[in-house]
Amino acid sequence: MLIRNIILTIALVFPAFASSNCDEATKLVIQAYDYGNQEYLLKQAISLCPTHADAHNNLASFYEDNKRYQEAIAHYLKAIKAKPDFSNAWYGLGETYYKQGQLPLSLEAHSYACKKDADSQKRIQALLKENRYEVTEKGQILNAESLLVLYDVNRMKEIQQRIKNCGMRFRKIVRVKPSATFRNLEFDLGSAILKDSAKPQLEQIAAALIKSLSGSPSKGLSRTKKVEIHGHTDNRRFKGVTNRWENARRNKALSEDRAASIVEALIDRGISKELLTTYGHGQDQPLPGQLRSSAKNRRVEINLK
C-alpha cells in the first residue's frame, strides 16, 4: 500500500512539475528575444523542458544565422517532433537545407510549410523552375540523404500531393521519377577521364544507391532492377572536325565512354555491375529551352528502374 501511494503521489506531482518547468522555459524563450546571450538562454529553456518546440526552433534559427547548419537541422527536427505542424520550423529546416545546396530535402521540408507560409511557396516555385531540385551544379555535392528523396517514388508522390494541397497553382509540378541530374561529374576536355573533383559526389551516389537497392517494398525501393547511367554532351566541335555528322558521332561516342566511366567508378564503390546500364545520347537530347550548344546540356543523369 505504501509503494502504491508513493507511485500515486509521483503521478500527481510530476505533471505539475513538468508544466512548471515548461512555463519557466517559456519565460527564458521570451527573455532570449531581448538579451544578448540567446544560445545560453535557449539551452537553459531546453534543459528545463526538452520538448519545448519554440525553444528548439529559436535555437535552430540562431544556429542557422551563424552558419552552424548541422546543429540548426538537429534542433529544427526536434521542434518538428514536438510539434509536427510547426510551419516556422519546417520553413527554417527547408532554408537550412537550401543554404547547404541540398535542394531535394529543401523541397520536401517546404512542402510541409507551404500551406501556411507564403515564403515556402516562393521557394518551391524557384525549386520547380527547370527542375532545380533534382539538378546538382558544378561546385556542389548532393549528399546521400538528398538522393534518397529523389530515388524514393512514394516519398516524391507525398511531396507532390502536399504541394498540390498548398492552395496555389504552380506552373510546374514535381516529377515522380527516380532520377537525378549531375553537372558536377566533370571530365577532362574531350575525354572520358573523370576529374578528381567528381570523387566526393560519386561516394554519395554509391551510398544512396546501396541503401535504395536494399530498401523495403513499403518504401517503393526494392522493385529497382537496374541503375541507368545516361551521358549527355553539348554540340561542341572537336578540333579539326568540320563535318557536323562526324562531330555528332564523336559526341555520342564520348557520352557513351563517359557513362562507362561512371559505371566503373560505381563498381569500385560497391555497386554490382549487373545492376548498371549505360546510355550515351551525345548532343541529341538537349534540355527543354536550351540550345544544343548550351553548357547545361553537358550532364550525367542517373535513374533507377
N, C-alpha and C positions, 0 to 999 in steps of 0.2 A: 504493500500500500504506500509506503514511504517513497519507493522508487517511482511509482505511478504518479504521485503528487509532484515529485521533482520534475518529471517529464512534462506534466501538465503546466507547471509554472514556467518552464523554459518556452513551451509552445505559445503561452500567452504573452510573455515578456518580449521574446525575440522579434516578432513583427514590429512592435512599437519601437524597439531599439534600432532595428534596421531603418524604419521610417524616419526616426530622429536623425540617424546618420545621413540619410539621403537629403533630408531638409538642410542639414549643415553643409552638405556638399553643394546644394543649390546656391547657398549663400556665398560659397567660395567661387563658384562659377560666375556669379554676378560681380563679385569683387574683382575677378580677373579681367573684366572689361575696363576697370578703372585704374588698376595698379600695374606697375611695370613688369613684375615677375609672374607673367602668365603661366609659364610652364610649371613653376613650383606650385602655384595655387591650384591649377587644374589637376596636377598629380595628387595633391592632397585631397582634392574632391573625389578622385577615383579611388584612392585608398580608403576613404570613408564609405563610398558607395560604388562598388566595382561595376555596377550595371547602369550607371548614370549616363544616358545617351548623350546629353548636351555636353557633359564634361569630356567625353571621348571625342565628340565631333569638334569641339573647340580646340582641344589639344591637337587633333589631327590637322586642323586648319593652320594652327601655329607652326607645326612641323612642315606643312606644305609650303607656307610662305618662306620658310627658311631652307627650302630645298632638301629637307630630310624626308625624302619621299617614302622610303620603306616604313619608317615609323608612322608617317601620316596614313599610309594604307592600312597598317595594323589597327590603328585607332578608329579610322572610318569603319572598318569591318566590325569592330566591337560595338560602335554606335548603332550600326545596322542590325547586329544580332540582338541588341537590347530593344530596338525599335525598328522592325522590318520596313515600315512605310516612311521612314525618315528621309524625305526628299532632299533636304540640305546635305545630309551625309552621302547619299547616292551621287548628288551633283559634285561634291568635293572629291569623292572617290574617282568619278569619271574624269575630272580635270587633272587629278594627280596622275592617273594613267596616261592621259593625253600628253602631259608635260614630259613623261618618260618615253613617249613615242609608241606606247602600247595601245594602238588605236582600236583593235577588236575589244579589248577589255574596257576601254573608254566608252565605246558604243554600247556595250552591254550595261554598264553602270548608268549611263544617261537614259537608257530605255526604261529604267525603274523610276526615274525622276521626271520624265518629260510630261507626264500627265498634269503635274502641278507646277513645273518650273519652266518658264519661257526660255531661260538661258540654256537649259538642257536641249530644248527643241532646236535652238540655233546651232548648238554643237552637233547634233545629229544631222541636221541639214548639211553642214560642212563636211561631215564624215561620209555622208552618202554621195557627195559630189564626186564623180569619176571613181566611185567605189574606193575612196581613200582608205577606208578602214581595213581593206584587205591587201593593201599595197605597201611594201617596205622599200623606202627610198635609200639611195646611196648615203652612207654615213650613219644609218640607223641599224638597230638589231631588234628583231621581233623575238621575244622570248617564247619558250615552250608553252607557258600558260596562255599567252595570247593566241598562239597557233591552235591550241586545243579548243578555243572558242570557235575558230573558223572551221575546224575539221569535225565538229560535232553538229550534225544536221538538226537534231532535236533542240539543241541549245540555240541555234540560229533561228529556228522556227519560233521559239519563245520570244526571242528578241524582236523578230519581225512582228509578232502579234502585239507585243507591248507598244511598239511604235505606232502600229495601226490604231491602237486604243488611246493615243495621246490627244486626240481631239482636234488635230490639224492635218491638213493634207500635205504629204511630201511628194514631190515630183518623182523622186527615186525611191525604190524600196530595197530592203535588204535582200541580197541574193542568198537563197538557201541552197548553197552548193559548197561542198567541202573543197575549197580552193584558196590558195594564197599566191600572191604575185611578188616576186623579188627583183628589185633593181639594184640590190646591194651585193648580189653574187656576181662579182666582176671578174673579167678575164683580161689577159693581155690583149692588146690591139690585134685584131685579125687572127686570134689564136683561141684554142680551147683550154689553155692553161689557166687554172683558177689563181687569182691573186690571193696573197696571204690574208688580206682583209676579209675574205669570204669565210674563213675558218670559224669565227665565233657564231656566225649565223647558221652554218652547217651543223654545228654542235646542237643548237637549239632546235633545228628542224628534225634532226635524228632523235632527240629526246622526245619531241612531240609525237613523231611517227611511232616510236616504240610503244608509247603509252596508248596512242589511238588504236594501234593494231592489236593490242591486248585488252581492249575495252569490252564492256559487257553489253549484251543485246539491248538492255534497258536504256543505255546511253546512245544507242544508234551507231556504235563504233565497230563492233565485231563483224559486221557484214562486209567490211572492206576486203577486197580480194587483191587489189593492186594499188600501187602508187604510180601515178603518171607524171613524168617529167617532160614539160613542154619547153623547148627552146625557141626563142624569137629574136630576130635581128631587125635593124632598120635597113634601108637600101643603100647603105654606104658603099661607095665604089672601091673595088680592090685596085691596088696600084698596077697600072699597065693594062687594065681590062677596060675596053671601050664598048664591047658588046653587052647590052643590058640583059640579054637572056643568059649569057655566061656569068654575069655578075649575080643574077638571081640564083643560078645554080650553085655558085660558090657560097652564097649566103645561106642557102638551105643546108648544104653540107656542113658549114660552120655551126649552124644551130644544132644539127644532129650531134656533132662532136662535143659541143658544149653540154648538151643534155647527158651525153655519155659520161662526161667528166663529173657531173653532179652525181650520177649513179655510182661511180667508183668511190666518190667521197662518202656517200651514204653507206655503202657496203663496208667501208673501213670503219664506220661508226656504229656497226651492229645491225644494219637493216639487211634482211635476206634478199639476195639477188633475184630470187624467183618472184618477189613481190613488185619489182621495179620494171617499168616500161618507159621507153623514151620515144619522143616525137620531136622532129625538127621541122619547123614551119618557115624558117628563113624570114623573108620580108613579106610573106603572103597574108599575114593576119595582123595588120596594123590595128591599133586600138581605135575604137569609135571616136571620130572627131579629130584624129591625128593623121598628119601626112605620113607617108611611108618613110620619109627622111627624119622624122622626129626621134630624138634620143629616147623618148619614153617607150618606144617600141622595143628597145633592147631590154629584154626581160626574161626571166625564167618563171614559169608557173608550175606549181606542184599541187596536184589534185589527188584526192582519194576516190576510188571507185568501189 
